[in-house]
Amino acid sequence: MNVICSTLNAKYIHTNLAIRLLKAYVSPEFEVLIKEYTLKDPVFNIVSDLFQQNPTVIGFSCYIWNIEETIKVISYLKKVNPSLLIVLGGPEVTYDTSEWMQKIPEVDFIVSGDGEYTFKRLLSEIEANGDFKSIPGITFRNEGQVVSNPQSNELDIKSIPSPYRFEEDIPHLSKRITYFETSRGCPFTCLYCQSSIEVGVQYFDREKVKDDLRFLMANGAKTIKFLDRTFNISRSYAMEIFQFLIDEHVPGTVFQFEITADIMRPEVIEFLNQDAPKGLFRFEIGVQSTNDNTNKLVKRKQDFSKLTKIVTLIKKGGKIEQHLDLIAGLPEEDYTSFRKTFDDVFKLRPEEVQLGFLKMLHGTGLRLQAANWDYEYMDYSPYEILSNNTLSFTDVIKIKQVEDVLEKYWNDHRMDRTIDYIVSKVFVSPFDFFQEFGTFWDKQGWARIGHQLEDLFRRLDAFLQAKSIKDREIISGLMKYDYFKNHKYKPRKPWWETNIDKKKRSILYKLLLERPLILGQSFVNLQLDEKELYKHTMIEELSFDLQLFLETGIVERSPSCLVAYFDAAKEKTLMFSFKEEKPV
């Protein structure tokens, strides 16, 4: 019997842990071929590749991001090979299985929940031409009727062999994200989340976890993302893994965790701030909403004051990158309330603010109770909210505009100093800036065209000019600083018209050659001659004291010069500034 486990990933760098877990569990009784594709791959190419493997059974791992394309693949496969058995599994099809069987008549079986034990039983019965009625957690067709068997708790996850050691994966570990499990389940009951449907939390064997991590690091894994829904639900367990990774990590490897910040103790963060190497850990923190009534309605327990203290403590440590998640469209969170939620979170200045929209996922409490809040949402994946009783579709469109520019101008870190100044000094609130800019961006038609780095600076400058924003000369100077910081090499044509003529530039360069210490010892150490200075640097005059601003945040309207040195050999840019009348 020729068995394939397949999926369509969103991007090449992603990997699917589920199909590797299935392969590991059913071995050695059954040999499974893993075939991964991406959403960019043409359906015909996927179908032809799978067809040429001459499979007996193909299992597809299904999620909201790939279900529609997976359905197309399944349909074509059945047309060219009607005898092929199609098995679906994954969170997208675990719930409402009868509905899925009706929607996709080409599907023969659906595996619900933890699939390892069920999939192995299913393969055994297929091989023996047996009876499927005794297999727990499976939905199948019997004489034209759809039959769903209840799930069981027979699987002990500690019995699952390692899915991280397949030889075919090793050459790709350094190029792709490795998804890693140390536990399954979630102790919380948030109505919008599928993880809350299953009861209880199970842990994998700690020593096996450590051995697998050692193996992955030794074989070149660079990014390891933990899939645990709340990694720090057990403080002792989290501390043990943190300490292990600090002690045994391989330089260059990054570990990402999903944590609940308001249950994290300050002493844990103090330990990480002191002992963890910078950049070793990334934390994803789900805030979703700071509206207490909304959180109560969706059964989400959260103490935002405690969360704020922990996030702030992490930020001060400067060791750990933080991604804070928001969900627009939760019950009783109207536009004004969401504006407050956004500002509450943005004031913490996390490295990323992930603004998502409520998805009415199969099996979740919110989908089942959608009528209570007059929810309208997409019939097809990703089932995003269109409106509810407090948030109109017009409001949704406006928040989408915020999301668009937030990604480009904050989460991508193209102009951190500039945006921080604008949201702090110019606009009433961060949300107001992103909303006004996002609306302007949309009206200009920029959402429908591509952009280069220079375009982003030009478009922000156009917005500020159209709004007659005060302090434009300050913002322009900060934009120049951020622009240079984003270049590894000297840019050919900056987005602005330079304010220094050739004569003044010659005077300034002569000053730097005669008095290099005006830019500090690090500039002196470069030992640049006149030719190298002209070739590898750019200089701009600013209307304020840049060095003072970078050190203190104080704007002193005293002219200064910004000097950028582009080190092509090391692919980095060094920034300097000075005041002609008084060295800094």
Solvent accessible surface area in square Angstrom, and as a share of the most:
residue,aa,sasa,rsa
1,M,88,0.39
2,N,54,0.28
3,V,1,0.01
4,I,0,0.00
5,C,0,0.00
6,S,0,0.00
7,T,1,0.01
8,L,1,0.01
9,N,9,0.04
10,A,36,0.28
11,K,121,0.51
12,Y,112,0.42
13,I,73,0.37
14,H,45,0.20
15,T,26,0.15
16,N,9,0.04
17,L,14,0.07
18,A,37,0.29
19,I,2,0.01
20,R,18,0.07
21,L,10,0.05
22,L,31,0.15
23,K,31,0.13
24,A,6,0.05
25,Y,34,0.13
26,V,0,0.00
27,S,53,0.35
28,P,122,0.77
29,E,107,0.48
30,F,18,0.07
31,E,153,0.69
32,V,4,0.02
33,L,74,0.37
34,I,27,0.14
35,K,42,0.18
36,E,40,0.18
37,Y,25,0.09
38,T,24,0.14
39,L,57,0.28
40,K,182,0.77
41,D,49,0.25
42,P,76,0.48
43,V,24,0.14
44,F,156,0.65
45,N,80,0.41
46,I,1,0.01
47,V,11,0.06
48,S,33,0.21
49,D,42,0.22
50,L,0,0.00
51,F,96,0.40
52,Q,135,0.60
53,Q,55,0.24
54,N,118,0.60
55,P,9,0.05
56,T,55,0.32
57,V,0,0.00
58,I,0,0.00
59,G,7,0.07
60,F,4,0.02
61,S,6,0.04
62,C,0,0.00
63,Y,35,0.13
64,I,39,0.20
65,W,128,0.45
66,N,1,0.01
67,I,0,0.00
68,E,55,0.24
69,E,44,0.20
70,T,1,0.01
71,I,34,0.17
72,K,92,0.39
73,V,0,0.00
74,I,0,0.00
75,S,24,0.16
76,Y,96,0.37
77,L,1,0.00
78,K,31,0.13
79,K,151,0.64
80,V,80,0.46
81,N,28,0.15
82,P,103,0.65
83,S,93,0.60
84,L,2,0.01
85,L,45,0.22
86,I,0,0.00
87,V,3,0.02
88,L,1,0.01
89,G,16,0.16
90,G,21,0.20
91,P,55,0.35
92,E,1,0.01
93,V,0,0.00
94,T,12,0.07
95,Y,34,0.13
96,D,57,0.30
97,T,17,0.10
98,S,48,0.31
99,E,87,0.39
100,W,4,0.01
101,M,0,0.00
102,Q,136,0.60
103,K,87,0.37
104,I,2,0.01
105,P,90,0.57
106,E,46,0.21
107,V,0,0.00
108,D,32,0.16
109,F,11,0.05
110,I,0,0.00
111,V,7,0.04
112,S,11,0.07
113,G,30,0.29
114,D,66,0.34
115,G,14,0.13
116,E,5,0.02
117,Y,51,0.19
118,T,7,0.04
119,F,4,0.02
120,K,51,0.21
121,R,62,0.23
122,L,0,0.00
123,L,0,0.00
124,S,47,0.31
125,E,36,0.16
126,I,19,0.09
127,E,106,0.47
128,A,74,0.58
129,N,140,0.72
130,G,31,0.30
131,D,81,0.42
132,F,45,0.19
133,K,121,0.51
134,S,74,0.48
135,I,1,0.00
136,P,18,0.11
137,G,2,0.02
138,I,1,0.00
139,T,3,0.02
140,F,6,0.03
141,R,86,0.32
142,N,50,0.25
143,E,167,0.75
144,G,72,0.70
145,Q,123,0.55
146,V,46,0.26
147,V,46,0.27
148,S,59,0.38
149,N,25,0.13
150,P,112,0.71
151,Q,81,0.36
152,S,49,0.32
153,N,154,0.79
154,E,105,0.47
155,L,19,0.09
156,D,77,0.40
157,I,0,0.00
158,K,101,0.43
159,S,65,0.42
160,I,9,0.05
161,P,62,0.39
162,S,38,0.25
163,P,7,0.04
164,Y,19,0.07
165,R,99,0.36
166,F,34,0.14
167,E,143,0.64
168,E,93,0.42
169,D,21,0.11
170,I,53,0.27
171,P,84,0.53
172,H,73,0.32
173,L,15,0.07
174,S,57,0.37
175,K,121,0.51
176,R,31,0.11
177,I,31,0.16
178,T,14,0.08
179,Y,34,0.13
180,F,1,0.00
181,E,24,0.11
182,T,0,0.00
183,S,10,0.06
184,R,35,0.13
185,G,22,0.21
186,C,16,0.10
187,P,59,0.37
188,F,50,0.21
189,T,78,0.45
190,C,11,0.06
191,L,20,0.10
192,Y,21,0.08
193,C,29,0.17
194,Q,25,0.11
195,S,26,0.17
196,S,24,0.16
197,I,61,0.31
198,E,72,0.32
199,V,149,0.86
200,G,43,0.41
201,V,48,0.27
202,Q,75,0.33
203,Y,61,0.23
204,F,25,0.11
205,D,48,0.25
206,R,89,0.32
207,E,100,0.45
208,K,109,0.46
209,V,5,0.03
210,K,24,0.10
211,D,67,0.34
212,D,12,0.06
213,L,0,0.00
214,R,93,0.34
215,F,43,0.18
216,L,1,0.01
217,M,9,0.04
218,A,83,0.64
219,N,50,0.26
220,G,24,0.23
221,A,2,0.01
222,K,87,0.37
223,T,33,0.19
224,I,0,0.00
225,K,58,0.24
226,F,5,0.02
227,L,66,0.33
228,D,3,0.01
229,R,96,0.35
230,T,9,0.05
231,F,4,0.02
232,N,7,0.04
233,I,62,0.32
234,S,29,0.19
235,R,104,0.38
236,S,76,0.49
237,Y,3,0.01
238,A,2,0.02
239,M,52,0.23
240,E,53,0.24
241,I,0,0.00
242,F,0,0.00
243,Q,72,0.32
244,F,13,0.05
245,L,0,0.00
246,I,22,0.11
247,D,96,0.50
248,E,69,0.31
249,H,43,0.19
250,V,61,0.35
251,P,110,0.69
252,G,57,0.55
253,T,5,0.03
254,V,25,0.14
255,F,0,0.00
256,Q,18,0.08
257,F,1,0.01
258,E,46,0.21
259,I,5,0.02
260,T,26,0.15
261,A,1,0.01
262,D,21,0.11
263,I,76,0.38
264,M,12,0.06
265,R,121,0.44
266,P,70,0.44
267,E,85,0.38
268,V,1,0.00
269,I,0,0.00
270,E,97,0.43
271,F,35,0.15
272,L,0,0.00
273,N,30,0.16
274,Q,150,0.67
275,D,62,0.32
276,A,2,0.02
277,P,50,0.31
278,K,160,0.68
279,G,39,0.37
280,L,6,0.03
281,F,1,0.00
282,R,74,0.27
283,F,0,0.00
284,E,36,0.16
285,I,1,0.00
286,G,16,0.15
287,V,0,0.00
288,Q,21,0.09
289,S,0,0.00
290,T,18,0.10
291,N,36,0.18
292,D,112,0.58
293,N,79,0.41
294,T,0,0.00
295,N,7,0.04
296,K,163,0.69
297,L,58,0.29
298,V,0,0.00
299,K,117,0.50
300,R,39,0.14
301,K,174,0.74
302,Q,32,0.14
303,D,53,0.28
304,F,48,0.20
305,S,68,0.44
306,K,111,0.47
307,L,2,0.01
308,T,40,0.23
309,K,142,0.60
310,I,6,0.03
311,V,0,0.00
312,T,49,0.29
313,L,47,0.24
314,I,0,0.00
315,K,81,0.34
316,K,158,0.67
317,G,26,0.25
318,G,40,0.38
319,K,47,0.20
320,I,8,0.04
321,E,59,0.27
322,Q,1,0.00
323,H,21,0.09
324,L,0,0.00
325,D,25,0.13
326,L,2,0.01
327,I,27,0.14
328,A,0,0.00
329,G,1,0.01
330,L,0,0.00
331,P,0,0.00
332,E,57,0.25
333,E,0,0.00
334,D,56,0.29
335,Y,43,0.16
336,T,97,0.56
337,S,21,0.14
338,F,1,0.00
339,R,70,0.26
340,K,124,0.52
341,T,1,0.00
342,F,0,0.00
343,D,10,0.05
344,D,28,0.14
345,V,0,0.00
346,F,0,0.00
347,K,132,0.56
348,L,23,0.12
349,R,46,0.17
350,P,0,0.00
351,E,43,0.19
352,E,32,0.14
353,V,0,0.00
354,Q,62,0.28
355,L,8,0.04
356,G,27,0.25
357,F,8,0.03
358,L,3,0.01
359,K,58,0.25
360,M,1,0.00
361,L,31,0.15
362,H,3,0.01
363,G,19,0.18
364,T,1,0.01
365,G,15,0.15
366,L,1,0.00
367,R,49,0.18
368,L,140,0.70
369,Q,66,0.29
370,A,12,0.09
371,A,88,0.68
372,N,99,0.51
373,W,26,0.09
374,D,92,0.47
375,Y,15,0.06
376,E,107,0.48
377,Y,52,0.20
378,M,70,0.31
379,D,116,0.60
380,Y,133,0.51
381,S,19,0.12
382,P,44,0.28
383,Y,4,0.02
384,E,21,0.09
385,I,2,0.01
386,L,59,0.30
387,S,24,0.15
388,N,14,0.07
389,N,74,0.38
390,T,43,0.25
391,L,2,0.01
392,S,51,0.33
393,F,109,0.45
394,T,87,0.50
395,D,27,0.14
396,V,5,0.03
397,I,75,0.38
398,K,66,0.28
399,I,0,0.00
400,K,73,0.31
401,Q,24,0.11
402,V,0,0.00
403,E,46,0.21
404,D,39,0.20
405,V,0,0.00
406,L,0,0.00
407,E,61,0.27
408,K,32,0.14
409,Y,0,0.00
410,W,14,0.05
411,N,8,0.04
412,D,73,0.38
413,H,67,0.30
414,R,60,0.22
415,M,0,0.00
416,D,53,0.27
417,R,96,0.35
418,T,0,0.00
419,I,0,0.00
420,D,54,0.28
421,Y,11,0.04
422,I,0,0.00
423,V,6,0.04
424,S,59,0.38
425,K,109,0.46
426,V,28,0.16
427,F,22,0.09
428,V,137,0.79
429,S,9,0.06
430,P,7,0.04
431,F,2,0.01
432,D,28,0.15
433,F,0,0.00
434,F,0,0.00
435,Q,16,0.07
436,E,62,0.28
437,F,0,0.00
438,G,2,0.02
439,T,39,0.22
440,F,38,0.16
441,W,2,0.01
442,D,50,0.26
443,K,162,0.69
444,Q,88,0.39
445,G,10,0.09
446,W,38,0.13
447,A,57,0.44
448,R,190,0.69
449,I,99,0.50
450,G,60,0.58
451,H,59,0.26
452,Q,129,0.57
453,L,39,0.19
454,E,42,0.19
455,D,34,0.18
456,L,0,0.00
457,F,0,0.00
458,R,102,0.37
459,R,24,0.09
460,L,0,0.00
461,D,32,0.16
462,A,39,0.30
463,F,1,0.00
464,L,2,0.01
465,Q,113,0.50
466,A,65,0.50
467,K,90,0.38
468,S,96,0.62
469,I,24,0.12
470,K,127,0.54
471,D,28,0.15
472,R,82,0.30
473,E,77,0.34
474,I,0,0.00
475,I,1,0.00
476,S,29,0.19
477,G,1,0.01
478,L,0,0.00
479,M,0,0.00
480,K,16,0.07
481,Y,20,0.07
482,D,7,0.04
483,Y,0,0.00
484,F,0,0.00
485,K,107,0.46
486,N,58,0.29
487,H,30,0.13
488,K,112,0.48
489,Y,112,0.43
490,K,78,0.33
491,P,14,0.08
492,R,245,0.89
493,K,151,0.64
494,P,24,0.15
495,W,25,0.09
496,W,29,0.10
497,E,155,0.70
498,T,71,0.41
499,N,84,0.43
500,I,6,0.03
501,D,92,0.48
502,K,177,0.75
503,K,156,0.66
504,K,60,0.25
505,R,55,0.20
506,S,54,0.35
507,I,90,0.45
508,L,1,0.00
509,Y,5,0.02
510,K,125,0.53
511,L,31,0.16
512,L,2,0.01
513,L,66,0.33
514,E,110,0.49
515,R,107,0.39
516,P,45,0.28
517,L,116,0.58
518,I,5,0.03
519,L,12,0.06
520,G,26,0.25
521,Q,104,0.46
522,S,67,0.43
523,F,8,0.03
524,V,45,0.26
525,N,97,0.50
526,L,45,0.22
527,Q,156,0.69
528,L,30,0.15
529,D,78,0.40
530,E,103,0.46
531,K,157,0.67
532,E,67,0.30
533,L,1,0.01
534,Y,88,0.33
535,K,126,0.53
536,H,49,0.22
537,T,2,0.01
538,M,29,0.13
539,I,1,0.01
540,E,3,0.02
541,E,46,0.21
542,L,9,0.05
543,S,42,0.27
544,F,0,0.00
545,D,11,0.06
546,L,1,0.01
547,Q,49,0.22
548,L,49,0.24
549,F,16,0.07
550,L,39,0.20
551,E,119,0.53
552,T,77,0.45
553,G,32,0.30
554,I,103,0.52
555,V,46,0.27
556,E,74,0.33
557,R,143,0.52
558,S,18,0.12
559,P,93,0.58
560,S,4,0.03
561,C,2,0.01
562,L,0,0.00
563,V,0,0.00
564,A,0,0.00
565,Y,23,0.09
566,F,3,0.01
567,D,18,0.09
568,A,51,0.40
569,A,99,0.77
570,K,140,0.59
571,E,81,0.36
572,K,88,0.37
573,T,21,0.12
574,L,50,0.25
575,M,39,0.17
576,F,19,0.08
577,S,8,0.05
578,F,0,0.00
579,K,15,0.06
580,E,72,0.32
581,E,126,0.56
582,K,132,0.56
583,P,69,0.43
584,V,75,0.43
